[in-house]
Amino acid sequence: MIQSLELKNFKCFDQLKLQLAKMNILAGSNAAGKSSVIQALLLADATSREKGDSVDATEALGVAVGNPRALIAQNRQELAEGDFSLHVRRGETEVSYIYRIDRLNSLKLSYTQTKDVPGDRLFYLNAERLGPRISYPAGEDEGILRDGSNAAYLIDRADLQRREVPDCLMLEEGKSRFSIQVENWMNLILGDVSFSVSTDYVRAATDIRYGNGLAEEPVLPTMTGFGISYILSVVTAGLWCASLRNTTLMIENPEAHLHPAAQSRMGKFLELLTEAGVQLIVETHSEHIIDGARVQAAVMRQTDQMHIWFFSKEADRIQVDQIDVNEYGELSEWPKGFFDQKEQDLRDLFYMRRTHADHK
């Protein structure tokens, strides 16, 4: 498990240090640094697997970086060496990654690292996941792709491998088949969902068909809403990581295309993954995800292993506040801008109602 992450001169942070737990939720305003934390972990993970002395930043982050000089903080501090650095601690081992821009080849991101220590497996689902398609690509046998496009294939592979879901995540005893557990969790979160998958290895494609109690025949994913396709990749990735143990799973916007009740149940599912040994780093704009997760953490009596980080822009700097969760699932503080928009809107509506009444 990743115990801490420290950034120096990386993107919008001249310096930031986070102490991480089993469940870590990144919340806050847009362009306030949440994605920078995720990208720092992606870059460190990619660097730890490199064999040379440079890393492709675009490939590591999964977005077009262009000149990696863009990764250097504009309000940077002076470092003894390098242009920016990342420091990752796992247990008693801390690895520092020092990055520098090659002045003769500005597209090259060179690095040195203090130790050659492989980290735990890290998996990542980004916000731009693949929606409904007639079929999905088959490939990558060892984990979820960043856009979730191989989720159906992983389900098929897991059944062939007889991959087992930990007892704490099994919703139906005696039926441990991976696909059944994925279906059970989708049912619990969304309600009344069934599916079947089959892989054509000639076409290198996996077909999936969905059904429910109202449908006489299974239908193509394109005949369903985006929520089903988006939730499939999240549930599959979560159960896949749980079957491996000692993994870290990063997910952006797990609430996408889900109604509030389903978002809350998704939060509970994510929190339950930590019971199976999965470390979660979740970026979200949903109070329902957070509420569901802290309710489940209170039920499991593991609120001390849940950290909420609130990112906000204060004048010319980024403010990052840690919000603790007590044993009853209550938040230690409620900083300005932390999911308080509903209260503000209701206050405006009340003011308008009172103003209209005064003019009658």
ABEGO torsion letter per residue (X at the ends): XBABBBBBGBEABABBBBBBBABBBBBEBBGAGAAAAAAAAAAAAAAAABABABBBAAAAAGBBAEBAAAABBAABBBBABEABBBBBBBEABBBBBBBBBBAABAABBBBBBABBBBBBBBBBBBABBBBBBABBBBEGAAEBBAAGAAAAAAAAAAAAAGBBBBAAABABBGBABAAAAAAAAAAAAAEGBBBBBBBBAAAGBBBBBBBBAABABBBBAAABBAAAAAAAAAAAAAAAAAAAEGBBBBBBGAABGBBAAAAAAAAAAAAAAAAAGBBBBBBBABAAAAAAAAAAAAAAGAAAABBBBBBBBBEABBBBBBBBBBAAGBBABBBBGBGAAAAAAAAAAAAAAAAAAAAX
